[in-house]
Amino acid sequence: MATRTKQKNRDEKITRVLTNSAEFGVMDQRDFFDKEIATQGNLESYFVVELGSYVYNPRISATAPVGPISKNKVGTGVMSPLYTVFKFKDGGNDFYEHYFKTTGWHTYMRQASSTGARHDRMAISSDDFMAMPLPVPTPKEQQKIAECLSSVDALMAAQARKVDALKTHKKGLMQQLFPTEGETQPRLRFPEFQNAGEWNKTTLGEAATFFNGRAYKQEELLESGKYPVLRVGNFFTNNNWYYSDLELDETKYCDKGDLLYAWSASFGPRMWHGVKVIYHYHIWKVEQHSGIDRQFLFITLENETERMKSNSANGLGLLHITKGTIEGWDTAFPSPPEQHRIASCLSSLDALITLETQKLEALKTHKKGLMQQLFPVLNEVQG
């Protein structure tokens, strides 16, 4: 049904290098890595990948346990000879673009791969790969299935754009509702606070108290116990919990509704909504002082984290924030009523973003279930 593409990039006539990401599919290498990985002078051995060709990347990951197969929708480019490139003889192959997003072909790949392979790559010969069995419904049914799933993809893309637009809107709104660095009045204020005057200059350490988490010895972290131990690794995912039976002072526990902050700017603040936990030393518990709205403090920390990222030496937001740094960070607060008004506005927007994100996740779940119903698994005759 398909032929393997072996055309090499002779004389390096093509300089556009592509990659095949498990999450994003075939894309320009510069867009994926934010830089060139392959260098000119080393592209003669690369395969030419035409528009409409398929690419198999043998690198495995959590989202692609036997490596991803993706269709090139970007344009003609070249790819590493580590990839397998093939092209269907029939141009109407959208059905297989969707099929390769299922797990129906994974069993064959595991059976055909060699033992002793690198832990992060599948070891399968090109001949064995091209011998992969494929389901072949009638052309009419192929088209119908492809059209159905493509319409769901279009819905998901539109919903993703909506979520991104809301996030962008929130980011722009925060820039308007908070003073810029060095100023004490924002560019945008609610009507009832137009003449309220300047915000009060202070530091985060004067507005709140930051409690350090506790460091643990490995033998103190248990598989089960009285208190879950919250670490940066499960700050958002709630995965890989450890437990402890230690009885500590009350500042080392956090309850539902407490404000937590992970010391890496890649995490930022979080309102804790789970059960009572002990938090690890990479996390601070933050308690607001009198006259500070807790939700507004959360938003302030979120806003200041973005400022810290933009002021980092490399501009990539990869800095690690110390307790002294964040306590000494200059900021400003309006009156409690204005704090509450701003917090209510942005919290409502957060709720809308959460709702629309849940809709996107529901569409993804719907598509996954639909694909399981529409495609056969290996050795089955009917879908």
N, C-alpha and C positions, 0 to 999 in steps of 0.2 A: 504493500500500500504506500510505502514511502522509500526514498532513497537517501543514503547518507551523503552529506555534502563534505567533500574533501578538498575543495579549492583553496589553495594557499594564497596569501596576500603578496604575490610576487612583486618585487620592486617597491613594495610598501606604497602602492598606489592609493590605498584606503588608509586614512589616519584616524578615523573615528573608531574608538574602542568601546565595545559593549560589554555588559556583564549581565548575569542572570541571577536576580535576587529571589529568594524564596517568598518574600513578602510582596515585592513590587514587580516581579517579572523582569523581562528584558528591558534594560534602560542604559542610557549613556553612562559610561564609567565615571565621568567627571561629576555628573549629577548625584551618583550614588555615594562616591567616596569624597566628594568636594575637592578632588585633585586627580591628576593623572597617576595611575599605578604603573601601567605599561608605558615604556618610553620609546620614542622614535629610534629606529635602528634595531629594534628587537621585534618588529611586527611581521617579518617575512614568513615566519612559521605559523602565524595566526590564520585561522579559518575565516573565509569570507561568509558572512551571514546576511542573506538577502531578506528583504521585507517579506513576511509571510512564512519564513522558515521557523522550525522549532529547535530549541536548544535544551540539552540535558546537562545540568550541573551536578557532578557526583558528590559535591560537598553536602553532608547531612546536617540537619539542625532540628530543633524542637518542632518547627512548623513544616519541615520537609524531611521526614525520617529516612527516606531513601534518595533524597536530592530532588530538586524541582525540575519539571519540564515546562517551559513557557514558550509562547509564540512571540516572534519578533514583530512588534507593531510600531517600532521606532523608526526604522529605515535601515538601509544597508550599512553595515559596519563590519568589524572584525572581532573575533573572540579567541581566547586562549585555546591551544590544541588540547588542553585538559578537558574541554567540553566536547560533547557529541552533538553535531549539527545534522539535522535531517529535514527533508521537505516532502510533503505528501504529493503524490502524482495527480490527485484530484484537488483542484483549487478550492472546492467547497468543503473545507475541513474544520469549520468552526465547532462542529460537534466534538472533535478531539481536543480542541483547546479547553473545553469545559471538562471533558473526561479526565484529562491529566491533572485536574484540580481535585479529583477524587482519590480514594485509596485503593480503587479496584485493581490497579496494576502493581501495587507495592509487594504483594506476596511473590509474584514472579521475580521481581528485582532481588528480593532477599534469597530466593532459591537459586537464581542464576549468578549471584555475586560470589567471588572467591573468598575463601577463608584467609585469615591473616591480614586483612586489609587494615589500613590506617583507621583509627577510631573515628575520625571526622570525615571519611570519604568512603563511598562505595567502590568496590573493585570489581568491575564488570567489563568484559571485552566488548568491543564495538559490534562484533557478530552476534554475541548473546543479547546485547541490547536491541539490535534490529530484529531479533527473532521474537521479541515480545508479542504475545497474542493480544489482539484488540477486538472488541465487540463491533459488529458491523450490522446495524439496523438498515432498513431501506433508506435511500436518499431522502424521501419525503419525511420519514420519522426523524432522521438526523437533523434536518432543517427545523422541524417543529421543536425539538428539544433545545437546539441551539438558540432559536428565537426566544423561547420561554426563559432560559437562563440569562440570555443577554439583556432581556427586559428587566430582570431582577437586578443584574449588575448595574443597569442604568439608574434604577431606583436607589441602589446603595451609593452610587457615585454622587447622585443629587443630594442624598441625605448627608453624606460626608462633607460635601461643600457647604451645606447649611450649618453643620456643627462647626466647621472651620470659620465660617463667616461670623458666627456668634462669638467664638473665642477671640477673633480679631476685633470685633466690636467691643468686647469687654476690655481688651487690652488698651484700645484707644480711649475708652471711657475713663479708665483708671488714670491714664495720663492727663486727662482733662480735669478729673475730680480731685487729684492730689497736686500739691505745689511741685514745681520742678525743683531740682536740687539747688539749694541756696536761696530759694524764695519762700514766702510764708503765706501766700494766697494762691489758690488754684485758678485756672483759667475759666472753669465752669462751676457755678454754684447754683443750688436750688433757690427759687425765688425768695423764700422766706429767710434766706441767709445772705442775701445780696449785700446787705449793709452791716454784716456781723463783724467786720474787721479782720485783722490778721489771725492766722493760726498761732498757737503758742509753740515756740521753738523749744525742743527738748531732745533727749536721747532715748533710745529704746530701753536702756538700762534704768532711766528715771521713770519710764512709763510702765515697766513690767519687771518681774523678777524671773530670772532664768535659772532653773534648777538642773544641775548635772545629773545624767543617768549614772548607772553603776557598771563598772567593769566586772566581768565574771571570769573565773578560772573555768577551764573546760569541764572539770569534774563537777562543777556547780550547776551546769546546764543539763537538765534531765529530759528524758523522753516523755515523762508525765510528772505531774506535781500539782501543788496548790495554786501557783500563779504562772500564767503564761509570761514569757520574757519577750518583749517587743524589741526587735532589732531593725536596723535600717533595711536589711534584706526583705523584711515583710512589712515595711512601713506602709506600703500601698497594696501589696498582693495578698497579705495574710497567709503566706505559705511558709513551710519549714519552721514551725514553732518549736522552741525549747521551753522548758518549765523550770521553776525553782520553788523550793520549800522554805527559803530564807525569809525571816521576819525582819524588815528594815524600817527605817523611819518613814513617816507618811509622805515626805517629799519624793520618795523613790517609787511611789505608785501613781498611776493615773487611772481615773474613772471616766465613765461615759460623759462626754461634753468637755473634757479637758483639752487645752490647746497644746499641741506638741510641735516641735521643730527639729528636723534632721539637720545635722551640721553641714552637709554637703548641699551646695546651692542647686544641685540637680534634683533635690527632693523638696525643700521648702517646708512651709507650715501645713498642719493638718488638724482638723477638729476630730478628736478620737470619739468614735461612736460604738466601740466594742465593749467587751467585758473588762473588769479590773485587771490591769497588767502591771508588771514591773518593766520599766523602759531601760534599754541598754545605754552604754556610755556615749554612743554616737548621736543620742537624741536628748533634747532638753524639754522639760515641762515649763510652760510659760504661764505665769499668773499676772493678770493685769492689776494695776494699782487703782486707787480711788479716782473716779472721774474719767476712766477709760472704758469704753464699750468693748466687750470681749470680741464680738464679731468684727468691729472696726479694727481692733488690734490684729486679728487674723489677716484682714485685708491689707493692713499696713505692712505686716511681715512679708506677705506675698509681693507687694509692690516694691519693698526695699530689697527683696531677693533679686528681682529683675534689675534693680539699680546696681547691685553688687556684681551681677553677671556682666553688665555693660561696662563696669569700671574695672573688671578683672584684667590682668596684664595681657592675656592672649585673646580676650574678647569672646571666649568660647563658653564662659560660665562654668569652668571646670575647677574653680577655686574651692578650697575647704575653709569654712568660716569658723573662727574660734569664738569662744564665749565672750572674750574681751572685745573682739571686733564688733560683734553684733550689739553688745551692750553699749558700746561707745558710738554707735552709728547715729549721726544727727538726723532728726526727723521733726515733724510738727503735728500737732493735734488741734482740731477745732473744738468748739463747745460740745458737751455730751449730746444735746439734741441734734446737732449737725452730724456728729459721728454716727448716731443711730440712723439718721436719714440716708446717709451714704451707704452704710452697711446694709440697710434694707433694700436699697436699689440694686446693689451688686449681688446680694444674696438671691434676689428674685431672678437675676440674670443667670446666676450659677444654677439655680433650680431648672431654668429653661434649658441650659446647656446639658445638664444631666438627663433631662427628659428626652431631648433630641438624640443624645448619645445612646440612650436605652433603645430608642426606635431603630437606630443604626445597628445595634447589636442584635435586635430582634430580627431584622432583615437578614443579617449574616447567618443566624441560627436557622431561619426559614430556608435560606438557600442551601445550607448544608444538609438539612433534612430532605429537601426536594431532590438534591443530587443523589442521595442514598436511595431514593425511590426510583429515580429515572434511569440510573445506570446499573448494569449488572456487576457483580463481583466476579473474580476469577473462578472459572469452572462452572459458572451458572449460565444457563442458556437464555433465560428471559429476565428483563428488568422488572 
